[in-house]
Amino acid sequence: MSNIVLIYKAFERFWHWMQAFLILGMLLTGLEIHGIYQLFGFERAVNLHNIAAASWTVLIIMMFTWLFSTGEWKQYVPTMKGLIETGMFYAYGIFKGEKHPHHKNEQAKLNPMQRLTYLGVLLALVPAQIITGALYVFYHQWGMVGLEGSIDLIAYAHTLIAYSFLSFIIVHVYMTTMGHTLTGHIKAMVTGYEDLDEH
């Protein structure tokens, strides 16, 4: 029996796809700024990178406002319940045809591993990337607020975090293929609806 439920609300889907677009744009322009290839030209790549970064910062503020005003922040609260079982499922259970130990519903969209991962991204990687990016852009104004130091360390940290985001995206996209169909999770993030009985 089918149990198709609205799991992802409209704004949730909007910020998910907009964030993906902006992060990929920043990675694309950031790699060009580092001289990996030439696509837009250095100056244009810098401008596009800064525009995407400012847009992403605004989106993050909107996202956190939405999470706390709707109570959706509870989806990210870590839990040990089912964490080991979920890890074992992804390590080998999925390859043996076992069923996912987490039963998704409107109140628990994320499994225990997702909660830990996304919370780490939201509370560690995102702020670190925004702060290092802002410090890099406003390097010449450091003295006005009493800051001093080498821009090289900030640049290395910003780049390292960018590669962490790239790694996250690769794993995230791979994990989306582990639904009841190859594109089931992606379809759910497009339409908002998911067949919970198929999990």
N, C-alpha and C positions, 0 to 999 in steps of 0.2 A: 504494500500500500504506500502510495506516494505521500510525502509530507513536505511540500514546498513552502518554505518560510522566508520572509524578508529578513536577512541576516545583516546586510550592510546598507545603511541608510545613504541617502543621496549625497549629503555633505561628506560622509566618510569615503564614498567612492571618488568624489571630486578631489579631495585632498590626497588620496592615495595616488591617483593617476597624475595629478598636477605635480606632486612631489617627485614621482618617478621621472617625469619629463624634465623638471628643473635640475634634479641631481644628475641625470644623464647629460644634460646641457652643460652643467658645470664641469663634469668629468671630461667631456669632449673639448671644451675650451681650455680647461686647465692643462690637459695634456699638450695642447698646442702651445700654450704659454711656456711650458717646459721644453719646447723644441722637439717634441716627439714626431710631429708632422706639420705640414702647413696646409690649412684649409681656408680660414677666414683672414689670415694675416694677423700679426702679433697685436697691433693696436686694437683692431676690431674684436679679436678674441678676448682681450682684457676687458673691453667695454661690455661685451655680451656676458662674460663671466660675472662681472660686477652687477649687472642688471638682474641676472638669474639669481645671484646670491641675495640681493635685496628683496626680490620677489619671494624667494624661499623663506627668508626671515619673517616676512609678513604672513606667509602661509603657516609657518610654525606657530606664530602667535595666535592666529585664527584657530588652528588645530587644538592647541592647549585650551583656549577659551571654550571651544565646543566640547572637548572632553570633560572639563570640569562643570560646565553649565548643564550638561545632559546626564552626568553620572557615568558616562562611558569609561572614565578613568579606572573604574573597578575592573574592567576587562584585563588590565595590565598588572593587577596585584599578583605578585608571585605566589605560587603554592607548591608545596612538596608532594601533594597528593597526586599520584599518577605520573610524577616526573621520571622515575626510574623505568616504569613500564613504557612510557612514551619513548624514552631514549633507546630501550631495547627493541621497540617496534621499528624505529628508524634504522637501527644498527643491523638487524637481521630479520625481524618479524615480517616486514613488508615484502621481503624477497621470498618468504615462504607462504605468502598469501593470507597471512593473519589479518584480522580486523583491527582497525585503529582502536587503541584503548580509550581514547577521549571521545566522548559523545557531544558533538557541537550542538549548541542551542543559542537562543537570543541572549541569554544571560552569561554564557560561557563560549564565546566565539573562538577563543584562543586556547590551545592546549598548553600544558605547563611549560614545555620548552619554548613555545612561541612567546609566552608571557615574559619569561626571563630574557629572551633575545631582544624582543621589541622594547622592553623597558630599558635594557642596556643601551640600545640605539637612541631612544628618546632622551634619556637622562645623562648619557655620557658622550656618545659620538656627536649628536646634533649640537648641544651647547659648545662642545670643544671646537667643532668646525666653524661655528658662527663666531666664536670669540677669537680664534686664531686668524680667521679671515678678516675680521674687523681690525685687529691689531696690525695685520699686514697692510691693509688699505690705508690706515691712519698712522702709519709708522712715523711720518714727519711731525705729527702732532703729539708724540709721546711726551716730549719735554714739557708741554703745556699742562699736563696732568701729573707731572712728577715721575713718569716712567722712564726707565732706561734699560738698555740691553741690546743684544744682537738680533737683527731681523732674521738671520740665518736659522736660528733655532725655531722661530715662529714658522718660517717657510717650510722647514723639514717636518715639523709637527702637522702643519696644515696638509702637506702632501701625504704623509703617512695615514692621516685620518681619511683622506680622499680614497686612498687605496683600500682602506678598511670598508668604506662604503661600497666600492666596486666589488669587493669580495662578498659582502652581504647581498648585493643585488644578484650576483651569479648564483649563490646558494639559494636565495629566495625564489628566483625563477625556476631553478631545478626542483625545489620543494613543491612548487605549484603543480608540477606534473604528477604528483603522488596522490591525486584525488581518485574518486571512483571512475573518472575518465581522465584522459591526458590533459584536457582543457577545462575540466569541471570547475576547478578553483578560480581560474581566470574568468570564466563565464559568470561565476557568482559575483566577482568583483566588478563586473561590467553591469549586470542586471540587478544585483543586490539579492537575488533569490537563490536559494540552495535547497536541494532535496536532502533533508537530514536523514531520511531512512536509508540512504545509500551509503552512509558512513559506517 
